[in-house]
């Protein structure tokens, strides 16, 4: 049945349940939204506006037809942002983007094919699981989860439902990161023995007194499964702009840069290390944490992870931002270069301009043999997701690989807390003979939110 016919027949039934009917302003011709992959944007903040929405709307196969945000001001601005883009692209008013305050209502609409989840980190796993259980494909911003426990629950749901979930580790769609991994995996620098990763830390912040909750923010739901606390603006997001939000620097909602940017580099490093589906055997770390102020994630740090294949991975803010693979016959350096995902990325681009380098520059002109290992090529991570939904491409960042790279972030953070060497069992996803460290593998979840409740209620 054509989607347009289906929409006409189900409009009344849909409205009866209070679900928005996503009828476009124009439904004629091949460019009608009803002939496309219809997508809802969940979370209308900085990363959605700078990265996820532009990453999807440049592909004509998709149309963004609905938005949801717990801040009604941001949601209205997200609606206008999308409509303005399509009006400019199509030459006339084209789409009435629907606003949905509670994202779960989107999952009840059969007119939505997929969702982009660009929410704070503590709101990643739960809506992704709920979307999958409703049969919606998912593009999920990293990190995959707040805890190892949450991440494994998400993997189980995605594998059971079979929906296409792409993790937002977009470095896999960057030419230089793919080439660096191929060179390393094909032995161009000899036997790999050391990987050095540069990641910044976060600064401490001021004390932040409680403030009245803005009328446009559903703060209780924004907190979700995390502990109930008083509202303060620098603990959530700016009310008057789309600058870097304060929640990124509070452990209730994430773990700081070790998860915020760490999943990107750990994911890319695992590509070259051939450790995408396993973690390190041993991990140890030192880190500085703020002694006062609202923000409490790590500052300067060093993490050492030792793998069964003999590779040692060192991560620190003292290294340049990027990845350096070191082998018995040379080295390869890779970074984002001049690329930024958001205008408020916290790295000075002048110190990070070279995207690819090697001990022997001739390595970068390598012509691979017919039988050598090559990875899927992609110039657009969002485009790869859309192609995978249509069965046209192999998904670059599937959920198991995303969970494993996030796990390295999370156990690195636990090692910062423990201050001692830990042994990790990748098969059981537990620390060996360390009950104290294992208490950090999950968190209590404030009801009525949380992945545990989703798992308990799944059908």
Steps between C-alpha positions, in 0.01 A plus 500: 500500500634848416581710808270778375202262490591366841515851644150582377352181642666529841474874563179478704616204705831668568337823612272305735804392702639852519785428260589779258404433141807581295334639190743707288416840359555354154425139415535509122786367291806286563634745762196470728608413856266201489723339235813527716645343813308704756714595798437661838768700677516438876698775673531836322816638658856575392603167344164461323522842337871493418541137401211254496232697316738625226647150477160351418318769303769515232383154388190522285378154601409634847264761639501629857132535583480528880697629798494431871674677785435545871574871454202637307697808391770285343239274346325796332833633376587152371174489307573840346862404423388193303212672321725788397750256351238316296334824389832627371581165337159446338430862413172529689342398834524124490461331836307546822742349750307365797599568860468223758581575863528137611723313255321172578196622309709498183542125530124449483482657155531258209595798283843526669759264355806604700627734770817698565584512871711807583418523870728532806700185572271376778215499247667280237435133576140525619342677199713290263364182658142631492534605138631157403219323683259714296675397177670836433853520361739706711792736454640534852751756615791367701575395769290189464407486867565633850599157633613157381167360624297747291713437193453125511125546537498718188697241303253229598200707387655604167608147417157365592303754296733517200461875451789692346681692774800712406723641775612856436870410488535685172879467480430165331372700205815714484750407229807551719379284791405216265832518315703511823323188629551319168870582497546373854291186451693415182832521681642815340664606828602149602361347817286749689607536863385842629210735433501852642174693511463867581180614673443823690365515852235739627548800729339535838213743532345745744257433779149509360207594725156360434288694253130494406430249226419679172136460398612360164700209652362169627784466748372192683489302178834651391655348812349167402652206683766715670465630859262784571694826544423871493508679167782734406562619145867400475402149603269459199533715185505872419158657470600768250745330263634164384840507668664199660257379769595463866361148538807375309705580810290324763529130583125460548465533124829372357866449586663799333730488202593135556153413370414825322785481250664180617257270322600656167870436545467165678273381220744611231798356688325164536457495121877508458575280802257224393329519840154618397321220685726465805624732769834523675614235747642756744421865555643758737465878523575815691287813478437835663144577609362837610487562876222759480238637264211340316703333227667182622627303200870423456761756401856397410540123485698203371357156419701189417314207340679172425354255245547126457652557154792682662392855414514768769267798454588822685247785519569844641435868456876549477497350147374690193135429428499196274643148472862392449558134408857384572641182350836326468558666163352847537200703610177652365323805640134582432268774624191690391716774353291808434167315528266594786170333589382805692598866509573460873738202472746557789827465302703776337514408132835667448662226707320222319529588131683195361246225441740222394874451535750214507862425581540435128270731299504248214277278715215742442514427127475124552331299227335202666518154351199308381499270804571761767248607762282797403215658691165634383542845345264777602506875458194557720425322825134602493487399135643158585217459754237591241658262247502221758131557573436443129727193490751675273804506729671332793447696822826657615427543872265222617388474858736225624806685376359823644441335835854362509664834423281671758596230750866600472396856590296383797757264649765771451283730710459229764878454508535876561274457802672189632856623460635148460560245227186308406456176308210498253321192365355594160290183481313553827536879494615508860817581689683192628489450877410863569150543646561869572585583139203293382262724694569767233372281214141613560313781673175516689228642275239748619153389398294531289804525271787272411607206287414248771136600479510478119637147525240403759214631283621383158274270303 
